[in-house]
Amino acid sequence: MKKLPATEFFNDIDYVSIIDTIKGIYTSDGSMSTLLDFERVLDEADLYAFKNWDLGELVEGPDNKKYTVTCVFMYPEKLMPDPRGGKRLIGVGCSVHFKKTEIEIPIKIQDPNDFQQGTHYPKMIKRKVWLVRIEMPKQLMNEIREGSIDLADQTINLDELDEAYEQDYDQENKQDDQLNQDMGGPMPGAAPMPGPMAAPMPGAPA
């Protein structure tokens, strides 16, 4: 698996682009069909036997090219998918790239201080995440489709996903509290820390 320079890897993925990805899937039968074929290959490759791969959230794609289809999935920092699963995909002809990065998401609105000043938009908070890009040959997707009768239903429990994001948030708060104590208290005029997330990161499960 390759680690690409930060300047070349997923720089255009943000909260707005993720929302656009979700809307595009729900409004396009072609995208949904492609995504099902994509997921069928992951399932046939036994990817979900490896830890955390079933917790991925689609944040970009399916990007349909002439010979390949590419999707990007996101995971909380503490729930990095087992790299052995990536090697399994490489073994069947896919290209897999990992990147650890940060993404800004809106906080849960609990009081007026949680809005950006002078707006009705929530404040943003950074989350550390893993992004995994999978580029899959169309020939492989066609071969799996022709050899399959049906795509088995799969239920994904997102409780572990939510808990991981909450733990990241709690850890950030503890570090900020300790820093304030070491410095003799919060800085004058400092805004209150934002509330916890109300929902998991946007995106569809893999």
C-alpha angles and dihedrals in degrees: 000000000000129000110209126203113272091243090061102039127084095316090149096057113106139136094281094049090050091054090049089052092053093048091049093055095049093048097046124067089191093056092048092049091049091048091052091052089048092051091047090062092049089051095047089050088057089238092151091062086075120081120274098354091114090060095065119127118211109238102161134023164322084221103189114206130170096270105009144042120213130199131177121212129192131215134180113261092250093049101057109166115249107268089219087072089058090052089053090056092047087053091061095047106274127129115229128191129181128201131177111211146135131261130190119232133175118264126232111273110237103149139359091273089068091069123087108257112276094003142085091233120108121244116260128238129194122242126192110229144164118239118201121191118199119192111193129190113241089222089062091049091051093049093051092046093052091049095048130079100192142356109245116234114249129195116204120202108216096188091099090049093053092046092054092054091047091051090052090052094048091049091052090051092050091051091050092048091050091049091051091050092050090051094046099259139325120319115264112269094014114155119240117263112265121254125258123280116276095206141013121275114289118265140081122275116255 
